[in-house]
Amino acid sequence: MKIDSQNSQEAKPPEHRTGYKRRTILINNSLQLRYTLLTLALVSLACFMVWWETYCSLSGMVRTQLLTDPLLMTLLKRISVLVFIKVFLLLTLVALFSIMISHYFAGPIFRIEKSLQVLQSGDLTHRIRLRKRDALKQIGTAFNKALDFLHDKAKEDSEKLESSNLRLLEISKRLNKEEANQINEVVEKLKTVGKSFKLNERAE
């Protein structure tokens, strides 16, 4: 039932190390950059539509001589330049905030992926640990509950199998040598069942 401790420790993601704090902002570069670019595109589109409608409206009023001040178009161009500068600063802030926000769901996704890799190694003692502010906390909780069930059932079956093996060994003592050897062979094979799973040292 035991797995090499060094391999098990290497397989565990960094959140199970003592005092671990997630310091890397870009955890899943592809996911977080796509989210940031999408947010920037939507904000840029909204800013452009507001500017375009304002510019076209004022330009139309000048062309139709509703506004006769000759300096108005010059002022309008200056305002447009200022608007572009402010929009650029706004998009910079939006990009930074988008990356920060995406960190709260990219981190849990990263941990879930790493936890699934640990689970593939047969370690049923592993549990996902998410921070209070992380998204997908409900999924992490459901994942841990499912692992709790699998761990308990596997441990229960392992104990039943061990008890059955002892019973078979007792029965083999009352049989002739050939029959006893056959039962012992079966017992040895049954002992290998569940060896690929780690059930001890369950994480709290």
Backbone as CSV, one residue per row, in Angstrom:
resi,resn,N_x,N_y,N_z,CA_x,CA_y,CA_z,C_x,C_y,C_z
1,MET,0.808,-1.219,0.000,0.000,0.000,0.000,0.841,1.268,0.000
2,LYS,2.150,1.141,0.124,2.988,2.327,0.270,3.633,2.691,-1.051
3,ILE,3.816,3.961,-1.251,4.502,4.486,-2.428,5.751,5.167,-1.951
4,ASP,6.782,5.109,-2.757,8.054,5.720,-2.382,7.841,7.150,-1.939
5,SER,8.310,7.511,-0.738,8.022,8.823,-0.151,8.611,9.950,-0.967
6,GLN,9.785,9.731,-1.567,10.417,10.802,-2.345,9.614,11.100,-3.587
7,ASN,9.139,10.036,-4.302,8.331,10.249,-5.493,7.018,10.895,-5.159
8,SER,6.421,10.488,-4.023,5.145,11.064,-3.612,5.285,12.535,-3.314
9,GLN,6.411,12.921,-2.671,6.617,14.321,-2.326,6.831,15.163,-3.567
10,GLU,7.542,14.585,-4.567,7.758,15.318,-5.802,6.471,15.476,-6.576
11,ALA,5.566,14.509,-6.457,4.328,14.570,-7.229,3.364,15.581,-6.676
12,LYS,3.484,15.902,-5.393,2.534,16.820,-4.786,2.790,18.240,-5.240
13,PRO,1.709,18.994,-5.538,1.886,20.373,-5.955,2.370,21.238,-4.812
14,PRO,2.901,22.447,-5.103,3.552,23.266,-4.077,2.633,23.766,-2.988
15,GLU,1.288,23.713,-3.189,0.426,24.264,-2.161,0.410,23.422,-0.898
16,HIS,0.970,22.181,-0.966,0.992,21.333,0.213,2.277,21.499,0.998
17,ARG,3.158,22.353,0.550,4.354,22.626,1.331,4.031,23.598,2.454
18,THR,4.722,23.454,3.544,4.447,24.280,4.707,4.711,25.744,4.410
19,GLY,3.745,26.610,4.759,3.911,28.037,4.572,3.799,28.493,3.141
20,TYR,3.226,27.666,2.266,3.143,28.035,0.858,2.160,29.174,0.654
21,LYS,2.557,30.142,-0.132,1.677,31.222,-0.557,1.877,31.406,-2.047
22,ARG,0.760,31.523,-2.761,0.852,31.668,-4.202,1.342,33.066,-4.535
23,ARG,2.554,33.166,-5.066,3.161,34.461,-5.355,3.172,34.777,-6.848
24,THR,3.089,33.788,-7.689,3.129,33.993,-9.130,1.767,34.466,-9.619
25,ILE,1.754,35.596,-10.322,0.496,36.148,-10.817,0.032,35.392,-12.063
26,LEU,0.951,35.209,-13.014,0.617,34.479,-14.241,0.864,32.991,-14.004
27,ILE,-0.188,32.280,-13.620,-0.089,30.851,-13.345,-0.371,30.043,-14.606
28,ASN,-1.442,30.424,-15.281,-1.808,29.783,-16.548,-1.767,30.871,-17.617
29,ASN,-0.609,31.039,-18.239,-0.399,32.165,-19.158,-1.447,32.230,-20.258
30,SER,-1.717,31.108,-20.885,-2.645,31.083,-22.014,-4.045,31.520,-21.591
31,LEU,-4.550,30.932,-20.506,-5.898,31.248,-20.037,-6.005,32.696,-19.587
32,GLN,-5.044,33.149,-18.781,-5.117,34.505,-18.240,-4.934,35.571,-19.319
33,LEU,-4.053,35.323,-20.278,-3.855,36.303,-21.356,-5.068,36.366,-22.271
34,ARG,-5.703,35.232,-22.533,-6.933,35.253,-23.345,-8.028,36.037,-22.641
35,TYR,-8.160,35.817,-21.335,-9.158,36.556,-20.558,-8.866,38.054,-20.584
36,THR,-7.596,38.419,-20.428,-7.209,39.836,-20.431,-7.455,40.471,-21.790
37,LEU,-7.092,39.776,-22.860,-7.297,40.318,-24.207,-8.779,40.488,-24.524
38,LEU,-9.595,39.536,-24.088,-11.029,39.648,-24.307,-11.602,40.839,-23.561
39,THR,-11.176,41.032,-22.313,-11.639,42.178,-21.530,-11.206,43.488,-22.176
40,LEU,-9.950,43.559,-22.622,-9.453,44.765,-23.286,-10.222,45.047,-24.571
41,ALA,-10.538,44.009,-25.318,-11.274,44.196,-26.565,-12.667,44.780,-26.307
42,LEU,-13.350,44.254,-25.279,-14.694,44.746,-24.966,-14.659,46.189,-24.468
43,VAL,-13.701,46.515,-23.590,-13.584,47.876,-23.074,-13.184,48.831,-24.195
44,SER,-12.268,48.409,-25.066,-11.836,49.250,-26.184,-12.996,49.530,-27.128
45,LEU,-13.800,48.519,-27.394,-14.956,48.695,-28.267,-15.952,49.687,-27.676
46,ALA,-16.200,49.572,-26.365,-17.132,50.491,-25.708,-16.600,51.924,-25.747
47,CYS,-15.312,52.112,-25.467,-14.718,53.458,-25.508,-14.752,54.041,-26.908
48,PHE,-14.444,53.210,-27.907,-14.445,53.699,-29.286,-15.840,54.123,-29.729
49,MET,-16.850,53.353,-29.350,-18.226,53.685,-29.748,-18.658,55.008,-29.130
50,VAL,-18.321,55.241,-27.861,-18.682,56.505,-27.210,-17.957,57.672,-27.889
51,TRP,-16.641,57.493,-28.127,-15.880,58.565,-28.779,-16.388,58.826,-30.187
52,TRP,-16.653,57.799,-30.938,-17.078,57.956,-32.337,-18.423,58.669,-32.427
53,GLU,-19.351,58.281,-31.567,-20.664,58.936,-31.587,-20.539,60.409,-31.223
54,THR,-19.704,60.703,-30.221,-19.509,62.111,-29.816,-18.839,62.914,-30.927
55,TYR,-17.812,62.324,-31.526,-17.068,63.017,-32.585,-17.958,63.271,-33.801
56,CYS,-18.679,62.253,-34.202,-19.555,62.408,-35.375,-20.661,63.428,-35.118
57,SER,-21.204,63.412,-33.906,-22.278,64.370,-33.587,-21.773,65.809,-33.641
58,LEU,-20.630,66.073,-33.005,-20.090,67.431,-33.011,-19.629,67.841,-34.406
59,SER,-19.032,66.921,-35.169,-18.600,67.234,-36.531,-19.802,67.568,-37.410
60,GLY,-20.887,66.818,-37.233,-22.099,67.101,-38.010,-22.694,68.453,-37.673
61,MET,-22.647,68.815,-36.404,-23.173,70.120,-35.997,-22.334,71.248,-36.577
62,VAL,-21.015,71.026,-36.702,-20.160,72.050,-37.298,-20.425,72.167,-38.804
63,ARG,-20.564,71.012,-39.476,-20.784,71.029,-40.922,-22.119,71.657,-41.284
64,THR,-23.101,71.465,-40.455,-24.420,72.045,-40.726,-24.559,73.445,-40.143
65,GLN,-23.439,73.951,-39.634,-23.365,75.310,-39.111,-24.277,75.543,-37.908
66,LEU,-24.596,74.456,-37.211,-25.305,74.639,-35.945,-24.361,75.221,-34.904
67,LEU,-23.083,74.892,-35.066,-22.049,75.496,-34.236,-21.112,76.256,-35.176
68,THR,-21.027,77.552,-35.026,-20.297,78.398,-35.990,-18.907,78.821,-35.517
69,ASP,-18.510,78.430,-34.328,-17.195,78.815,-33.821,-16.110,78.086,-34.627
70,PRO,-15.215,78.801,-35.340,-14.185,78.145,-36.168,-13.142,77.390,-35.350
71,LEU,-13.034,77.744,-34.088,-12.044,77.052,-33.252,-12.569,75.734,-32.679
72,LEU,-13.847,75.464,-32.978,-14.461,74.289,-32.368,-13.820,72.988,-32.872
73,MET,-13.552,72.910,-34.199,-12.938,71.692,-34.736,-11.530,71.485,-34.180
74,THR,-10.778,72.597,-34.028,-9.440,72.486,-33.432,-9.528,71.987,-32.004
75,LEU,-10.488,72.534,-31.265,-10.696,72.089,-29.886,-11.143,70.630,-29.840
76,LEU,-11.972,70.256,-30.818,-12.470,68.878,-30.860,-11.326,67.889,-31.109
77,LYS,-10.384,68.285,-31.980,-9.237,67.418,-32.245,-8.353,67.273,-31.007
78,ARG,-8.192,68.388,-30.277,-7.387,68.310,-29.053,-8.056,67.406,-28.029
79,ILE,-9.373,67.555,-27.940,-10.118,66.700,-27.007,-9.971,65.233,-27.396
80,SER,-9.992,64.941,-28.704,-9.838,63.565,-29.183,-8.493,62.987,-28.767
81,VAL,-7.428,63.812,-28.882,-6.104,63.352,-28.471,-6.089,63.035,-26.980
82,LEU,-6.678,63.921,-26.167,-6.732,63.685,-24.728,-7.537,62.431,-24.407
83,VAL,-8.621,62.246,-25.148,-9.440,61.054,-24.924,-8.646,59.797,-25.217
84,PHE,-7.888,59.781,-26.314,-7.082,58.610,-26.652,-6.033,58.330,-25.582
85,ILE,-5.425,59.388,-25.048,-4.425,59.193,-23.993,-5.071,58.591,-22.745
86,LYS,-6.236,59.135,-22.369,-6.920,58.623,-21.178,-7.417,57.196,-21.392
87,VAL,-7.872,56.909,-22.620,-8.315,55.544,-22.909,-7.145,54.573,-22.818
88,PHE,-5.982,54.997,-23.311,-4.797,54.146,-23.221,-4.449,53.855,-21.762
89,LEU,-4.503,54.883,-20.915,-4.230,54.672,-19.489,-5.293,53.772,-18.868
90,LEU,-6.537,53.978,-19.278,-7.620,53.148,-18.765,-7.411,51.688,-19.150
91,LEU,-7.039,51.447,-20.422,-6.827,50.073,-20.872,-5.655,49.427,-20.140
92,THR,-4.649,50.219,-19.818,-3.523,49.687,-19.044,-3.981,49.215,-17.669
93,LEU,-4.809,50.040,-17.014,-5.337,49.642,-15.700,-6.255,48.427,-15.819
94,VAL,-7.074,48.417,-16.880,-7.982,47.280,-17.089,-7.177,45.999,-17.286
95,ALA,-6.081,46.082,-18.040,-5.244,44.903,-18.274,-4.659,44.388,-16.959
96,LEU,-4.164,45.298,-16.125,-3.581,44.890,-14.846,-4.626,44.254,-13.937
97,PHE,-5.804,44.897,-13.856,-6.864,44.350,-13.010,-7.373,43.018,-13.555
98,SER,-7.421,42.882,-14.882,-7.884,41.624,-15.484,-6.945,40.485,-15.126
99,ILE,-5.638,40.745,-15.175,-4.668,39.716,-14.815,-4.800,39.359,-13.335
100,MET,-5.001,40.381,-12.488,-5.159,40.116,-11.057,-6.415,39.297,-10.785
101,ILE,-7.517,39.661,-11.465,-8.773,38.931,-11.250,-8.668,37.505,-11.774
102,SER,-8.056,37.353,-12.966,-7.929,36.010,-13.545,-7.084,35.098,-12.661
103,HIS,-6.245,35.703,-11.837,-5.394,34.919,-10.926,-6.238,34.091,-9.960
104,TYR,-7.416,34.598,-9.610,-8.244,33.932,-8.614,-8.989,32.723,-9.154
105,PHE,-9.090,32.576,-10.491,-9.655,31.337,-11.002,-8.608,30.503,-11.760
106,ALA,-7.530,31.154,-12.236,-6.462,30.385,-12.890,-5.700,29.553,-11.858
107,GLY,-5.536,30.113,-10.639,-4.848,29.383,-9.576,-5.557,28.089,-9.202
108,PRO,-6.867,28.139,-8.910,-7.585,26.903,-8.599,-7.561,25.887,-9.739
109,ILE,-7.667,26.361,-10.989,-7.602,25.435,-12.120,-6.249,24.738,-12.151
110,PHE,-5.194,25.496,-11.887,-3.845,24.934,-11.851,-3.736,23.879,-10.749
111,ARG,-4.304,24.179,-9.581,-4.233,23.227,-8.465,-5.028,21.970,-8.767
112,ILE,-6.194,22.133,-9.397,-7.013,20.961,-9.736,-6.271,20.078,-10.732
113,GLU,-5.625,20.685,-11.725,-4.850,19.911,-12.701,-3.735,19.133,-12.010
114,LYS,-3.001,19.801,-11.107,-1.915,19.138,-10.390,-2.448,18.031,-9.481
115,SER,-3.606,18.272,-8.870,-4.192,17.267,-7.984,-4.624,16.033,-8.768
116,LEU,-5.137,16.241,-9.970,-5.509,15.099,-10.813,-4.274,14.289,-11.193
117,GLN,-3.144,14.964,-11.408,-1.903,14.249,-11.710,-1.465,13.397,-10.513
118,VAL,-1.624,13.957,-9.305,-1.282,13.190,-8.102,-2.224,12.004,-7.959
119,LEU,-3.504,12.225,-8.253,-4.494,11.153,-8.145,-4.191,10.028,-9.128
120,GLN,-3.663,10.367,-10.298,-3.308,9.344,-11.277,-2.215,8.422,-10.755
121,SER,-1.420,8.905,-9.827,-0.359,8.065,-9.252,-0.904,7.094,-8.208
122,GLY,-2.198,7.219,-7.879,-2.814,6.315,-6.912,-2.856,6.846,-5.498
123,ASP,-2.499,8.108,-5.298,-2.484,8.697,-3.956,-3.891,9.187,-3.601
124,LEU,-4.588,8.410,-2.780,-5.935,8.784,-2.350,-5.925,9.607,-1.065
125,THR,-4.740,9.962,-0.571,-4.652,10.807,0.623,-4.577,12.285,0.253
126,HIS,-4.396,12.569,-1.025,-4.219,13.954,-1.477,-5.551,14.708,-1.424
127,ARG,-5.482,15.998,-1.074,-6.662,16.855,-1.081,-6.298,18.216,-1.666
128,ILE,-7.273,18.832,-2.325,-7.068,20.177,-2.876,-7.249,21.198,-1.761
129,ARG,-6.345,22.158,-1.684,-6.454,23.242,-0.717,-6.526,24.564,-1.474
130,LEU,-7.655,25.238,-1.363,-7.845,26.522,-2.021,-7.906,27.636,-0.983
131,ARG,-7.503,28.840,-1.400,-7.564,29.981,-0.499,-9.006,30.483,-0.402
132,LYS,-9.285,31.268,0.626,-10.649,31.741,0.865,-11.181,32.570,-0.296
133,ARG,-10.305,33.354,-0.944,-10.753,34.243,-2.014,-10.729,33.585,-3.387
134,ASP,-10.291,32.334,-3.471,-10.208,31.663,-4.759,-11.595,31.334,-5.298
135,ALA,-11.702,31.383,-6.628,-12.918,30.916,-7.282,-12.886,29.382,-7.332
136,LEU,-13.979,28.791,-7.797,-14.088,27.333,-7.951,-13.935,26.595,-6.627
137,LYS,-14.187,27.296,-5.522,-14.040,26.656,-4.211,-15.042,25.514,-4.038
138,GLN,-16.245,25.658,-4.622,-17.241,24.597,-4.525,-16.780,23.342,-5.256
139,ILE,-16.117,23.538,-6.410,-15.600,22.385,-7.145,-14.513,21.692,-6.328
140,GLY,-13.643,22.482,-5.692,-12.605,21.904,-4.852,-13.183,21.113,-3.696
141,THR,-14.242,21.654,-3.083,-14.896,20.948,-1.985,-15.527,19.645,-2.454
142,ALA,-16.200,19.692,-3.618,-16.821,18.484,-4.172,-15.754,17.445,-4.526
143,PHE,-14.631,17.918,-5.054,-13.521,17.027,-5.400,-12.997,16.317,-4.153
144,ASN,-12.821,17.062,-3.082,-12.320,16.473,-1.838,-13.312,15.485,-1.238
145,LYS,-14.618,15.797,-1.334,-15.624,14.870,-0.818,-15.610,13.566,-1.601
146,ALA,-15.440,13.680,-2.924,-15.372,12.472,-3.747,-14.154,11.637,-3.379
147,LEU,-13.025,12.308,-3.128,-11.817,11.594,-2.716,-11.978,10.972,-1.337
148,ASP,-12.686,11.675,-0.439,-12.962,11.099,0.884,-13.717,9.779,0.747
149,PHE,-14.719,9.783,-0.124,-15.532,8.570,-0.326,-14.682,7.445,-0.913
150,LEU,-13.901,7.773,-1.962,-13.060,6.755,-2.592,-12.024,6.209,-1.608
151,HIS,-11.433,7.125,-0.821,-10.427,6.705,0.157,-11.030,5.749,1.187
152,ASP,-12.192,6.126,1.720,-12.820,5.293,2.758,-13.248,3.939,2.207
153,LYS,-13.818,3.936,0.983,-14.249,2.671,0.389,-13.056,1.779,0.072
154,ALA,-11.984,2.389,-0.468,-10.798,1.596,-0.794,-10.159,1.024,0.466
155,LYS,-10.137,1.822,1.538,-9.561,1.339,2.795,-10.429,0.240,3.388
156,GLU,-11.739,0.406,3.303,-12.661,-0.618,3.811,-12.497,-1.926,3.045
157,ASP,-12.409,-1.823,1.709,-12.228,-3.024,0.892,-10.884,-3.678,1.171
158,SER,-9.859,-2.852,1.421,-8.538,-3.392,1.727,-8.557,-4.183,3.034
159,GLU,-9.264,-3.668,4.023,-9.354,-4.360,5.308,-10.146,-5.665,5.171
160,LYS,-11.221,-5.623,4.372,-12.002,-6.840,4.139,-11.167,-7.888,3.412
161,LEU,-10.370,-7.419,2.438,-9.533,-8.341,1.676,-8.467,-8.970,2.563
162,GLU,-7.883,-8.180,3.450,-6.874,-8.707,4.369,-7.475,-9.732,5.319
163,SER,-8.693,-9.436,5.785,-9.373,-10.382,6.674,-9.698,-11.687,5.948
164,SER,-10.109,-11.558,4.683,-10.425,-12.763,3.895,-9.174,-13.593,3.635
165,ASN,-8.050,-12.924,3.409,-6.796,-13.648,3.195,-6.392,-14.452,4.430
166,LEU,-6.554,-13.836,5.591,-6.240,-14.551,6.835,-7.149,-15.759,7.015
167,ARG,-8.399,-15.584,6.650,-9.356,-16.691,6.762,-8.989,-17.828,5.822
168,LEU,-8.565,-17.463,4.608,-8.159,-18.491,3.645,-6.919,-19.240,4.118
169,LEU,-5.988,-18.525,4.722,-4.780,-19.174,5.236,-5.116,-20.151,6.358
170,GLU,-6.081,-19.786,7.185,-6.508,-20.695,8.251,-7.149,-21.954,7.668
171,ILE,-7.954,-21.759,6.615,-8.610,-22.913,5.987,-7.583,-23.823,5.314
172,SER,-6.539,-23.207,4.721,-5.536,-24.001,4.003,-4.781,-24.949,4.930
173,LYS,-4.701,-24.594,6.204,-3.988,-25.453,7.159,-4.700,-26.777,7.382
174,ARG,-6.005,-26.822,7.090,-6.781,-28.043,7.295,-6.890,-28.877,6.023
175,LEU,-6.251,-28.435,4.951,-6.315,-29.137,3.684,-5.014,-29.870,3.418
176,ASN,-5.053,-30.717,2.382,-3.814,-31.400,2.011,-2.844,-30.410,1.384
177,LYS,-1.623,-30.861,1.204,-0.556,-29.950,0.771,-0.843,-29.323,-0.584
178,GLU,-1.341,-30.106,-1.528,-1.594,-29.572,-2.883,-2.671,-28.499,-2.853
179,GLU,-3.771,-28.768,-2.159,-4.855,-27.791,-2.064,-4.408,-26.548,-1.302
180,ALA,-3.601,-26.762,-0.267,-3.097,-25.631,0.525,-2.199,-24.736,-0.322
181,ASN,-1.372,-25.355,-1.166,-0.505,-24.564,-2.034,-1.319,-23.726,-3.023
182,GLN,-2.392,-24.308,-3.531,-3.251,-23.577,-4.465,-3.896,-22.362,-3.790
183,ILE,-4.349,-22.564,-2.556,-4.959,-21.455,-1.824,-3.914,-20.388,-1.502
184,ASN,-2.721,-20.831,-1.155,-1.657,-19.856,-0.862,-1.312,-19.015,-2.086
185,GLU,-1.334,-19.637,-3.258,-1.086,-18.895,-4.491,-2.161,-17.831,-4.716
186,VAL,-3.414,-18.222,-4.442,-4.521,-17.261,-4.585,-4.361,-16.119,-3.593
187,VAL,-3.981,-16.439,-2.385,-3.799,-15.417,-1.350,-2.708,-14.436,-1.754
188,GLU,-1.599,-14.957,-2.291,-0.506,-14.086,-2.712,-0.949,-13.137,-3.821
189,LYS,-1.765,-13.630,-4.740,-2.278,-12.770,-5.808,-3.240,-11.717,-5.257
190,LEU,-4.060,-12.132,-4.295,-5.010,-11.188,-3.702,-4.289,-10.082,-2.927
191,LYS,-3.109,-10.392,-2.390,-2.358,-9.387,-1.645,-1.895,-8.231,-2.535
192,THR,-1.796,-8.492,-3.839,-1.358,-7.437,-4.764,-2.487,-6.484,-5.142
193,VAL,-3.724,-6.900,-4.829,-4.869,-6.038,-5.165,-4.833,-4.766,-4.320
194,GLY,-4.897,-3.624,-4.950,-4.899,-2.349,-4.233,-3.528,-1.831,-3.877
195,LYS,-2.471,-2.539,-4.304,-1.120,-2.093,-3.980,-0.782,-0.754,-4.635
196,SER,-1.458,-0.439,-5.736,-1.147,0.798,-6.465,-1.755,2.027,-5.804
197,PHE,-2.587,1.829,-4.779,-3.231,2.956,-4.106,-2.524,3.277,-2.796
198,LYS,-2.394,4.563,-2.513,-1.850,5.010,-1.236,-3.015,5.396,-0.331
199,LEU,-3.143,4.702,0.794,-4.278,4.927,1.684,-3.874,5.448,3.051
200,ASN,-2.603,5.337,3.396,-2.135,5.800,4.716,-1.708,7.247,4.653
201,GLU,-1.459,7.824,5.830,-1.014,9.218,5.960,-1.960,10.155,5.255
202,ARG,-3.221,9.982,5.519,-4.246,10.806,4.890,-4.096,12.246,5.309
203,ALA,-4.153,13.164,4.304,-4.028,14.600,4.584,-5.265,15.108,5.272
204,GLU,-5.067,15.926,6.311,-6.202,16.503,7.035,-6.603,17.816,6.402
